Amino acid sequence: MIHTPHMLTEKMLSFIESRTGIHLPETGYRQVDAFLEERIALLGVSLNRYLELLDTVPDERHAFLDAITINETYFFREERHFSVLESEIFPALKEKGVSRPGIWSAACSTGEEAVSLAALACQFWSSSNVRVLATDINRSAIERLHSGIYRRSSFRHDGERYHHLLNPYLDEQGTRVQVSASLLENIDSHWINLSDSKYEGISGNLHVVFLRNMLIYVSFERRLEILARIAELLEEGGFLFLSSTEIPLLKHPDMQLKLSGGSYYFQKKTVAPVETKGEKTEKSMSPSQRKRKKPAPLRLVDILQRVRLVSDADAIPEEDDPAEEAARILLQAVHLVNAGDFAKGEAAVLALEALSGANEITAYILGLSALRQDRREKALHFFAASAAGNAEFWPALFQHAMLLRRDEPGRASREFSSVLRSVRKYRKQGDGLYNFLLEGFDSQYFAGICEGWITRLESKRSI
């Protein structure tokens, strides 16, 4: 069970998410709790009164936002993205006749990403035609960008192939470096909350957007909302770069997933879907026709068969394959629950059910989430529902039996016996469809646990 610090209450966590869209990871609890304790002591107010101040005093709210946001970045982070820009995207924009590229570092943090983009763009366009928009929710981070002063930790092994582009603009100052005004003047920066409904000051005409390592901290629904807004702002054929960990969960009808140089990124589509004779595209349908149109739920077996494909880092994603999209969401849901990020994991399950309907897998993941939050009765309910949906789905029956060991040993023993039979059948089939749920363990490992518990429980009953 996750234990929140004494200042960081559920009410405060809800406040953070409602105002910023950020689902604060547990790793950030200690830092934020320390900030709250210090501020409340300094102001001499209660926690509830402090919440009121956050709503009414802008300076206090901005200080709080600075404390909860993560500013871990460095120059030319994820070097492969800059390689794609250098070798393909920037040359293509030049050839297309783009004289003033629209470039946006949408969650720029302390600005290393924006500086990197500006330095690379200046290799293709004259400095007077390079403008990088840099935005972030953290005002202190924006001020760091304005100063242009960085520590040596902003230079890492990842990205060093491009460090030479910065050399003409750097002034060594002991353990720090100063980026020259001649490069900083190519960057327009201001504060923005990407979870707001409007993006003030961003008019569009964007060719390249970097939004990396931010979406992992917001809810699944909020991610899709942000992606939709960025898709609107991008020029046709424009490019969106996310971090490699964020790519699998996101999809938008106007955005096409691309692969180049070992990097995945999105490109906004330039051609409208062709309307087949005798058929109507959704765009051409009347509102009543669109309302009636409801795609059939995806088959679970099709989703499971694509899980291994999606797990293969070298596999090229299939375009417009709903089952593959569902497989990506399924893997993300499992990952989030295993990582203890239960709210996001359960949100991903809901997104999956929108595509496939409720089934034994979605019930099982919800059961795992409840189990790891010490919600025993809820976990029992979901595992029972999962096993009822598919009697051969032994992972759910195994977890159900484990929960029954203490209070209903006889029933638990019978269920362990059922699991044992199902595992043997599963191993004989050899398709391994559920292996991604086993956290790296072989199914035989679970068979051994079942055998041990059957022996133990039967011996207790005989006493």
Salt bridges, closest charged atoms under 4 A:
GLU17 OE1 - HIS23 ND1 3.34
ASP33 OD2 - HIS6 ND1 3.79
GLU37 OE2 - HIS6 NE2 3.82
GLU52 OE1 - ARG49 NH1 2.93
ASP55 OD2 - ARG19 NH2 2.70
GLU60 OE1 - ARG39 NH2 2.64
GLU72 OE2 - ARG156 NH2 2.95
GLU78 OE1 - HIS81 NE2 3.65
GLU86 OE1 - ARG161 NH2 3.24
GLU113 OE1 - ARG212 NE 2.86
GLU160 OE2 - HIS157 ND1 2.98
GLU172 OE1 - ARG152 NH2 2.25
GLU200 OE2 - LYS198 NZ 3.61
GLU225 OE1 - ARG222 NE 3.85
GLU225 OE1 - ARG229 NH2 3.93
GLU282 OE1 - LYS293 NZ 3.73
ASP302 OD1 - ARG299 NH2 2.93
ASP320 OD1 - LYS269 NZ 3.92
ASP321 OD2 - ARG306 NE 2.83
GLU324 OE2 - ARG328 NH2 2.99
ASP341 OD1 - HIS23 NE2 3.20
ASP341 OD2 - LYS344 NZ 3.69
GLU377 OE2 - ARG376 NH1 3.20
ASP407 OD2 - ARG376 NH2 3.33
ASP407 OD1 - ARG406 NE 3.13
GLU408 OE1 - ARG411 NH1 3.60
GLU415 OE1 - HIS400 ND1 2.87
GLU415 OE2 - ARG411 NE 3.42
GLU439 OE2 - ARG372 NH2 2.78
ASP442 OD2 - ARG427 NH1 2.57
GLU451 OE2 - ARG424 NH2 3.47
GLU458 OE2 - ARG461 NH1 3.31
